[in-house]
Amino acid sequence: MGLLDFALELVFNKFCVTRLKRMISKQRIYEILDGAVRDRASRICELTIITVVVVNVFAVILDSVPEIHSQYKEFFHNLELLSVIFFTTEYVLRVWSYGAKYDSENGGPSKGRKEYIFSFYGLIDFVATMPYYLQFFIPGMDLRVLRVLRMLRILKLTHYNSALQDLFGAVIAERRAFGSAVFLLAISTIVSASLMYFAEGDLQPEYFSSIPQSMYWAVITITSGYGNIEPLTDTGWMISSLTGFLGVCMAAILTGIVASSFSNQSARKRAAFEAQLKLALVDGEISDSEKTTLKRLQIKYRISDDELNEMVANFTNGKMTEL
């Protein structure tokens, strides 16, 4: 990473025009791209990236239609070229600017850059640049594979919406309960498939000739409650009814676990922010550094200004007009 740090610093510090260097300092680029400071420049940057991502997703969808692809092939190629330039520039700027995340006492530029490059967001940003370059390293690569990789750019939107991250966090937080529910689901699938194999195997060998083949019916019945395979025997109908009922119960259990974890996660974030706010208000006033920290936490935890004012009112019997 030392060589990477040196190369990035050389490019941006030695070959940039002096005036331009003053306009786009490392710290300022980091604030804009990371959203640490929610000012006009940061919002414009966020809106621009979101727009480019959405346009790319729709372009991939339309490009998969043979008639549209043949008619607008050159347009889609040029759009992809411009998008690659945009995403590559964004990625390089993020790697460079994340060197400002930590000072020399807390790990310096290398720590910030390593943290970003190997983070979920960093890997997604890297993947967003790859489809175009892969065509040069792997000539004749299947166009469908490239389209799938380009479609992964939609994950870049997780920079600005924590829904996916919150979902993973909820599952991880309740992994024991979630794992138990999945274990019960697996057992239910195997048992249902085995019973249907013995009940319907002779009458419908095209669907229930083996237990593994019967599992398709079990999965469809448990997850959606209805499939295109109907039992012919009374025993099969009974098994099918019980399996469908079991599927409803399993869906309720899994949904309850995730919903409860989401609620607990939101409460933990609010509690963490309240603790930081209470600490900042111990001396009766909030310093500039404390304002910056609180503002970043407010953005990270997606706490609205109304919620913030409510918290401040609870602590001070007053209201804060500006953080």
TACOR-V30636 format. One record per run of one state. SS is the DSSP state (a for helix, b for strand, c for the rest). FROM is the first residue (numbers start at 1). LEN is the number of residues. If there is no record, write none. Layout:
ss->SS from->FROM len->LEN
ss->SS from->FROM len->LEN
This chain:
ss->c from->1 len->1
ss->a from->2 len->13
ss->c from->15 len->3
ss->a from->18 len->6
ss->c from->24 len->2
ss->a from->26 len->9
ss->c from->35 len->5
ss->a from->40 len->24
ss->c from->64 len->2
ss->a from->66 len->6
ss->c from->72 len->1
ss->a from->73 len->28
ss->c from->101 len->3
ss->a from->104 len->3
ss->c from->107 len->1
ss->a from->108 len->10
ss->c from->118 len->2
ss->a from->120 len->18
ss->c from->138 len->5
ss->a from->143 len->17
ss->c from->160 len->3
ss->a from->163 len->11
ss->c from->174 len->1
ss->a from->175 len->26
ss->c from->201 len->4
ss->a from->205 len->4
ss->c from->209 len->2
ss->a from->211 len->14
ss->c from->225 len->9
ss->a from->234 len->47
ss->c from->281 len->7
ss->a from->288 len->14
ss->c from->302 len->3
ss->a from->305 len->12
ss->c from->317 len->7
